[in-house]
């Protein structure tokens, strides 16, 4: 079985709620098992994406901060 390509979404310089709006739109077009890497600079991004994960039931694979950038990988599981 092929490993799906990691999709990337750049939400740098977007403020709440736009990163979450873009994530939701992207996830809707993906298949179960696909992963989405999001880069954001919004200071509230971590709290926002964690709340969205709880609400939607998707899976956060990783979350790292590199300077002002916050990078998370989400897997579509439903």
SEDO-180149 format. One record per residue: residue in one letter; x, y, z of N, C-alpha, C in turn; residue number from 1. Coordinates in Angstrom, 1 decimal. Example, Ala and Ser with C-alpha at 12.3 -4.5 7.8 and 13.67 -1.06 7.14 Angstrom:
+---+--------+--------+--------+--------+--------+--------+--------+--------+--------+-----+
! r !    n_X !    n_Y !    n_Z !   ca_X !   ca_Y !   ca_Z !    c_X !    c_Y !    c_Z !   k !
+---+--------+--------+--------+--------+--------+--------+--------+--------+--------+-----+
! A !   13.2 !   -5.7 !    7.8 !   12.3 !   -4.5 !    7.8 !   13.2 !   -3.3 !    7.8 !   1 !
! S !   12.8 !   -2.2 !    7.1 !   13.7 !   -1.1 !    7.1 !   12.9 !    0.0 !    7.9 !   2 !
+---+--------+--------+--------+--------+--------+--------+--------+--------+--------+-----+
% end
This chain:
+---+--------+--------+--------+--------+--------+--------+--------+--------+--------+-----+
! r !    n_X !    n_Y !    n_Z !   ca_X !   ca_Y !   ca_Z !    c_X !    c_Y !    c_Z !   k !
+---+--------+--------+--------+--------+--------+--------+--------+--------+--------+-----+
! X !    0.8 !   -1.2 !    0.0 !    0.0 !    0.0 !    0.0 !    0.9 !    1.2 !    0.0 !   1 !
! X !    0.6 !    2.2 !   -0.8 !    1.3 !    3.4 !   -0.9 !    1.1 !    4.3 !    0.2 !   2 !
! X !    2.1 !    5.0 !    0.7 !    1.9 !    6.0 !    1.7 !    1.4 !    7.3 !    1.1 !   3 !
! X !    0.3 !    7.9 !    1.6 !   -0.2 !    9.1 !    0.9 !    0.8 !   10.2 !    1.1 !   4 !
! X !    0.8 !   11.1 !    0.1 !    1.7 !   12.3 !    0.2 !    1.2 !   13.2 !    1.3 !   5 !
! X !    2.1 !   13.9 !    2.0 !    1.8 !   14.8 !    3.0 !    1.4 !   16.1 !    2.4 !   6 !
! X !    0.2 !   16.5 !    2.6 !   -0.3 !   17.8 !    2.0 !    0.2 !   18.9 !    2.9 !   7 !
! X !    0.4 !   20.1 !    2.3 !    0.9 !   21.2 !    3.1 !    0.0 !   22.4 !    2.9 !   8 !
! X !   -0.2 !   23.1 !    4.0 !   -1.0 !   24.3 !    4.0 !   -0.3 !   25.4 !    4.8 !   9 !
! X !   -0.1 !   26.5 !    4.1 !    0.6 !   27.7 !    4.7 !   -0.4 !   28.7 !    5.2 !  10 !
! X !   -0.5 !   28.8 !    6.5 !   -1.4 !   29.8 !    7.1 !   -0.6 !   30.9 !    7.8 !  11 !
! X !    0.6 !   31.1 !    7.4 !    1.4 !   32.1 !    8.0 !    0.8 !   33.5 !    7.8 !  12 !
! X !    0.9 !   34.3 !    8.8 !    0.3 !   35.7 !    8.7 !   -1.2 !   35.8 !    8.7 !  13 !
! X !   -1.9 !   34.6 !    8.9 !   -3.3 !   34.7 !    9.0 !   -3.7 !   34.6 !   10.5 !  14 !
! X !   -4.7 !   35.4 !   10.9 !   -5.1 !   35.4 !   12.3 !   -6.4 !   34.6 !   12.4 !  15 !
! X !   -6.7 !   34.2 !   13.6 !   -7.9 !   33.5 !   14.0 !   -9.1 !   34.3 !   13.4 !  16 !
! X !  -10.1 !   33.6 !   12.8 !  -10.2 !   32.1 !   12.7 !   -9.7 !   31.6 !   11.4 !  17 !
! X !   -9.0 !   32.3 !   10.6 !   -8.7 !   31.9 !    9.2 !   -7.9 !   30.6 !    9.1 !  18 !
! X !   -6.9 !   30.4 !   10.0 !   -6.2 !   29.1 !    9.9 !   -7.1 !   27.9 !   10.0 !  19 !
! X !   -8.0 !   28.0 !   11.0 !   -9.0 !   26.9 !   11.2 !  -10.0 !   26.8 !   10.0 !  20 !
! X !  -10.4 !   27.9 !    9.5 !  -11.3 !   27.8 !    8.3 !  -10.6 !   27.1 !    7.1 !  21 !
! X !   -9.3 !   27.5 !    6.9 !   -8.5 !   26.8 !    5.8 !   -8.3 !   25.3 !    6.1 !  22 !
! X !   -8.0 !   25.0 !    7.4 !   -7.8 !   23.6 !    7.7 !   -9.1 !   22.8 !    7.4 !  23 !
! X !  -10.2 !   23.3 !    7.9 !  -11.5 !   22.6 !    7.7 !  -11.8 !   22.4 !    6.3 !  24 !
! X !  -11.5 !   23.4 !    5.4 !  -11.8 !   23.3 !    4.0 !  -10.9 !   22.3 !    3.4 !  25 !
! X !   -9.6 !   22.3 !    3.8 !   -8.7 !   21.3 !    3.2 !   -9.0 !   19.9 !    3.6 !  26 !
! X !   -9.4 !   19.7 !    4.9 !   -9.7 !   18.3 !    5.4 !  -10.9 !   17.7 !    4.7 !  27 !
! X !  -11.8 !   18.6 !    4.3 !  -13.0 !   18.1 !    3.6 !  -12.7 !   17.5 !    2.3 !  28 !
! X !  -11.6 !   17.9 !    1.6 !  -11.2 !   17.4 !    0.3 !  -10.3 !   16.2 !    0.4 !  29 !
! X !   -9.9 !   15.8 !    1.6 !   -8.9 !   14.7 !    1.8 !   -9.6 !   13.4 !    2.0 !  30 !
! X !   -8.9 !   12.3 !    1.8 !   -9.3 !   11.0 !    2.1 !   -8.9 !   10.5 !    3.5 !  31 !
! X !   -9.6 !    9.6 !    4.1 !   -9.2 !    9.1 !    5.4 !   -7.8 !    8.5 !    5.3 !  32 !
! X !   -7.0 !    8.9 !    6.3 !   -5.6 !    8.4 !    6.4 !   -4.6 !    9.4 !    5.8 !  33 !
! X !   -5.1 !   10.4 !    5.1 !   -4.2 !   11.4 !    4.5 !   -3.8 !   12.4 !    5.7 !  34 !
! X !   -2.6 !   13.0 !    5.5 !   -2.1 !   13.9 !    6.5 !   -1.9 !   15.3 !    5.9 !  35 !
! X !   -2.1 !   16.3 !    6.8 !   -2.0 !   17.7 !    6.4 !   -1.1 !   18.4 !    7.3 !  36 !
! X !    0.0 !   19.0 !    6.8 !    0.9 !   19.8 !    7.6 !    0.6 !   21.3 !    7.5 !  37 !
! X !    0.3 !   21.9 !    8.6 !   -0.1 !   23.3 !    8.6 !    1.0 !   24.2 !    9.3 !  38 !
! X !    1.4 !   25.3 !    8.7 !    2.3 !   26.2 !    9.3 !    1.5 !   27.5 !    9.5 !  39 !
! X !    1.6 !   28.0 !   10.8 !    0.9 !   29.2 !   11.2 !    1.7 !   30.0 !   12.1 !  40 !
! X !    1.4 !   31.3 !   12.1 !    2.1 !   32.2 !   13.0 !    1.2 !   32.9 !   14.0 !  41 !
! X !   -0.1 !   32.6 !   13.9 !   -1.0 !   33.2 !   14.9 !   -0.7 !   32.7 !   16.3 !  42 !
! X !   -0.5 !   33.7 !   17.3 !   -0.1 !   33.2 !   18.6 !   -1.1 !   32.3 !   19.3 !  43 !
! X !   -2.4 !   32.3 !   18.9 !   -3.4 !   31.5 !   19.5 !   -3.6 !   30.2 !   18.7 !  44 !
! X !   -2.7 !   29.9 !   17.7 !   -3.0 !   28.8 !   16.8 !   -3.0 !   27.4 !   17.6 !  45 !
! X !   -2.1 !   27.2 !   18.5 !   -2.1 !   25.9 !   19.2 !   -3.4 !   25.7 !   19.9 !  46 !
! X !   -3.9 !   26.6 !   20.7 !   -5.2 !   26.4 !   21.4 !   -6.3 !   26.3 !   20.4 !  47 !
! X !   -6.3 !   27.0 !   19.3 !   -7.4 !   26.9 !   18.3 !   -7.4 !   25.6 !   17.6 !  48 !
! X !   -6.2 !   25.1 !   17.2 !   -6.2 !   23.8 !   16.5 !   -6.5 !   22.6 !   17.5 !  49 !
! X !   -6.1 !   22.7 !   18.7 !   -6.4 !   21.7 !   19.7 !   -7.9 !   21.6 !   19.9 !  50 !
! X !   -8.6 !   22.8 !   20.0 !  -10.0 !   22.8 !   20.2 !  -10.7 !   22.2 !   18.9 !  51 !
! X !  -10.2 !   22.6 !   17.8 !  -10.8 !   22.1 !   16.5 !  -10.6 !   20.5 !   16.4 !  52 !
! X !   -9.5 !   20.0 !   16.9 !   -9.3 !   18.6 !   16.9 !  -10.3 !   17.9 !   17.8 !  53 !
! X !  -10.5 !   18.4 !   19.0 !  -11.4 !   17.8 !   19.9 !  -12.8 !   17.9 !   19.3 !  54 !
! X !  -13.2 !   18.9 !   18.7 !  -14.6 !   19.1 !   18.1 !  -14.8 !   18.2 !   16.9 !  55 !
! X !  -13.8 !   18.0 !   16.1 !  -14.0 !   17.2 !   14.8 !  -13.6 !   15.8 !   14.9 !  56 !
! X !  -12.8 !   15.4 !   15.9 !  -12.4 !   14.0 !   16.1 !  -11.2 !   13.6 !   15.2 !  57 !
! X !  -10.5 !   14.6 !   14.6 !   -9.4 !   14.2 !   13.8 !   -8.2 !   13.9 !   14.7 !  58 !
! X !   -7.0 !   13.6 !   14.2 !   -5.9 !   13.2 !   15.0 !   -4.7 !   14.2 !   14.8 !  59 !
! X !   -4.2 !   14.8 !   15.9 !   -3.0 !   15.6 !   15.7 !   -1.8 !   14.6 !   15.9 !  60 !
! X !   -0.9 !   14.6 !   14.9 !    0.2 !   13.7 !   14.9 !    1.4 !   14.4 !   15.6 !  61 !
! X !    1.6 !   15.7 !   15.3 !    2.7 !   16.4 !   15.9 !    2.4 !   17.9 !   16.0 !  62 !
! X !    3.1 !   18.6 !   16.9 !    3.0 !   20.1 !   17.0 !    4.4 !   20.6 !   17.4 !  63 !
! X !    5.0 !   21.4 !   16.7 !    6.3 !   22.0 !   17.1 !    6.2 !   23.5 !   16.8 !  64 !
! X !    7.0 !   24.2 !   17.6 !    7.2 !   25.7 !   17.4 !    8.6 !   25.9 !   17.0 !  65 !
! X !    8.8 !   26.7 !   15.9 !   10.1 !   27.0 !   15.4 !   10.1 !   28.5 !   15.3 !  66 !
! X !   10.6 !   29.2 !   16.3 !   10.5 !   30.7 !   16.3 !    9.1 !   31.1 !   16.4 !  67 !
! X !    8.7 !   32.0 !   15.5 !    7.3 !   32.4 !   15.5 !    6.3 !   31.4 !   14.8 !  68 !
! X !    6.9 !   30.5 !   14.1 !    6.1 !   29.5 !   13.3 !    5.7 !   28.3 !   14.2 !  69 !
! X !    4.4 !   27.9 !   14.0 !    3.9 !   26.8 !   14.7 !    3.5 !   25.8 !   13.6 !  70 !
! X !    4.0 !   24.6 !   13.7 !    3.8 !   23.6 !   12.6 !    3.1 !   22.3 !   13.2 !  71 !
! X !    2.0 !   22.0 !   12.7 !    1.3 !   20.8 !   13.1 !    1.0 !   19.9 !   12.0 !  72 !
! X !    0.9 !   18.6 !   12.3 !    0.5 !   17.6 !   11.3 !   -0.8 !   17.0 !   11.8 !  73 !
! X !   -1.8 !   17.0 !   11.0 !   -3.1 !   16.4 !   11.3 !   -3.4 !   15.3 !   10.4 !  74 !
! X !   -3.9 !   14.2 !   10.9 !   -4.4 !   13.1 !   10.1 !   -5.9 !   13.0 !   10.1 !  75 !
! X !   -6.4 !   12.9 !    8.9 !   -7.9 !   12.7 !    8.7 !   -8.3 !   11.3 !    9.1 !  76 !
! X !   -9.1 !   11.1 !   10.1 !   -9.4 !    9.8 !   10.6 !  -10.9 !    9.5 !   10.5 !  77 !
! X !  -11.7 !   10.5 !   10.1 !  -13.1 !   10.3 !    9.9 !  -13.7 !   11.3 !    8.9 !  78 !
+---+--------+--------+--------+--------+--------+--------+--------+--------+--------+-----+
% end
